């Protein structure tokens, strides 16, 4: 599992709109979600490649390769048919950009 991180020197100042543009430039369709504390998604898969990107809050993603914690400016590519789970960590909601490629 490779977490990618926003790099202000390469990408400029971090913002939700800048992250959205970066994901869209890679050919992804982006939808914004807000997940309250306590949100948990049990093991599941998607039929498309996707990226889970975090604008704010902390999101733990788990696959067969292990577990990572994503925070603002982090994103994880989840290939289609990869079993994974996700959960909001802490007391702050997670603002997430869910990017899919068909």
Secondary structure as UniProt FT lines:
FT   STRAND          3..5
FT   HELIX           8..11
FT   HELIX           16..25
FT   TURN            26..27
FT   STRAND          29..35
FT   TURN            37..38
FT   STRAND          40..44
FT   STRAND          49..56
FT   STRAND          58..63
FT   TURN            64..65
FT   STRAND          66..70
FT   TURN            72..73
FT   STRAND          74..78
FT   TURN            80..81
FT   STRAND          84..89
FT   STRAND          94..101
//
